[in-house]
Amino acid sequence: MHDLDLTACDREPIHAPGAIQPHGMLLLSDGAAERVLAAAGDVESRLAAPDWSVRTLAQLIGADAAACARDVTGERPGAVYLGQVKSPSGDAFDASAHRSEAGIIVELEPVVARPTPSGVLLSEIEAVAGAFERAPTIEALCRIAAQEFRRRTGYDRVMIYQFLDDESGSVLGEDLSPEMRPFLNHRFPASDIPRQARALYLRNLIRVIPDAGYSPAPVRFADSEAIELDLSDASLRSVSPIHVQYLRNMGVAASASVSIVRDGVLWGLVACHNATPRTIGYDERAACRAIAGALGRQLRAKDDTDAFRERVRLRSFQDDIVSLLSRDGSLEDAISNHVDEIRRALGGDGVAILRGGDLLTSGRCPSDGDVRALGHWALKRGAEQVYATDRLVEAYPTSAGFQSVAAGMLSVTLSFSDPWIVMWFRAEQVETVEWAGNPHKDDPSDPEAVLTPRASFDVWRETVRGRSRRWTTAEVEAAGRLRAAVIEVWQSRGLMELNRQLVKTIDEKDLLIQQKEFLIGEVNHRVQNSLQLVSSFLALQGRSSNQPGLAPALEEARRRLTAVALVHRRLYRSDQVEAIDLARYVEELVADVVQSLGDGWARALSLNLAPVLIPTDRAISLGLVLTELMINATKYAYGGEPGPIEVTIDEHAGKIRLTVADKGVGAPAQGARRGFGSRMMEALVKQIGGEMTRTDNRPGLRVTFTAPATAVQNRSAPAQPSVAALAASPGA
């Protein structure tokens, strides 16, 4: 045994007491279930084995039970029931076994009564589970559970005991005999059941103390050297002497505890007390474990149902709020007009909305100055976009001055940069808690405090201040969803406003485009008229002049003007003004030239044009060059008669290549007189940075003009005559 004077709170090694309760026996064997290493209890007389240390496990409990014990593994928690074992004197014992690091631990407890048939037991458990399902509330469920556990076990008092968030306990359900003292709705301090005890309750689901006045039976080892034997999973483990004294102080002679586990967490206990020694058999223990499991599942189902209803209610509020905020008008006006709905959405006694320097409140709230200070404090918490507390004074001591209206707060931060925060307040809820004894007699937080049992369980009333109604998980989640929804509405309104501005800008741009198109159309009309007037004037002059050679020169000038006018028309019809499709332009230009020459030339002309986009100014230059080349071909290659002419355009390595080839008389003789057209072509070639090559087409002449597709800057090049001037000048 451990010296009680050296035991401190939460550090008592209750898992290894070194003894068992004497109503049963314990055997420790090696892993092969052969040699017995230790024993506890009256093994010598009850099993007629004074020489137990030299016997095998099979010799003590029988071959069948020993074989079952050998097959027990440590994979499943808790003990495995081996069946009933008969002693040499004819006494019957319920045997169970589990593995520990030291070996196989076998426990033997006297059979209490004839076991209930399994069919009857299952039928009764199903009936209890059905009653649990029909319970309308958790309080009703706990009351039914207390009644059922008392009916099954026969104890004088049965309590359904829940562990609270602060680790204290509260009695939610109770059933007791008239002479027992009630503890319904009473609180028990956390120190009554230390943490290491709660850990064992989660591991070993049922613990029975048949007689609280027992004297522990020590574990004796076959070898002289004893070890610290871990009895965490042993039903017979001797309990802490402090707990035994605790039971005596309550007037309890026997007890049993059944763990209520929910989602793998110890939710509470079924605490059974009796004024006289009492125990329950293995079959009733199994039934209690099964019923406690059903109770844990129903507790979760009831909580989930309540939480679902709360979430549905809050979701409806949230949808209503979002609908109100999404209507036409500014978001600030929408919030101002519906601040009371926002307060009710999360059950606040008051609400405050702080945005920048503007403050809006509704319901019971602290003063404006206190709300602003509280809002700035909440904003400084940074990462906590949703913050909830029912004890604001513990986190923000200044709130002690206004805790009557704001003991609890739920806040959502919508924007840190603005800043923008919404705070719901709940007023102080003064509560009178009835404790089963003074919970402040000892300080359980002191690691050096000596753990001693309480001597008094008289009702001790405590008035709790500075707390509000708790914010439920569903309410905190709803606050987070509401925050996301409001931000989405805010962003949607911003996008809508941006879209309105964009639409307005587009409308203004469309108007400008319409005005520009009208202006361009007017300019095009005037330019085309002017060019047509000049062209007609040149044609008229050519027909009316009797001067030899003037008419052809004027016709050539007219064709050059046609090339310029054609580019202008294509630009006006195109969606792009900075570039032009060279192939389509050349096709129209050649058709116009052929039309002026006569029908015979249309059949003699062949085009091979690749689609190429080039800048507008370069298209005019290329058009003039092509016009001159065709004039030369029609004038000199065939002596004015129709003959084959091939026009080719392609693009390679960023350069445009224009080729005009004929099958005529070939290149002019060296030293021939150079006319105006030749000089104009040379000027155009230099102006756009191209080059002209003439090769023998065998027969005829092939002229290839190559130029970059885009303009090349050449500041050192001499100034060239303008295209307009070249086009308007008649050839010599």
Helices and strands as residue ranges (DSSP letters): G 4-6, E 19-20, E 25-29, E 36-40, H 43-46, G 52-54, H 57-61, H 63-71, E 80-86, E 92-100, E 103-110, H 118-134, H 138-153, E 157-163, E 169-176, E 187-188, G 190-192, H 195-203, E 206-209, E 217-221, H 241-250, E 254-262, E 265-274, H 282-325, H 331-337, H 339-345, E 350-355, E 358-363, H 368-379, E 386-389, H 392-395, G 397-402, E 408-415, E 420-426, E 431-436, E 459-464, H 473-544, H 550-573, E 579-581, H 582-597, H 599-604, E 605-609, E 613-615, H 616-632, I 633-637, E 645-652, E 655-662, H 676-687, E 691-696, E 701-708, H 723-728
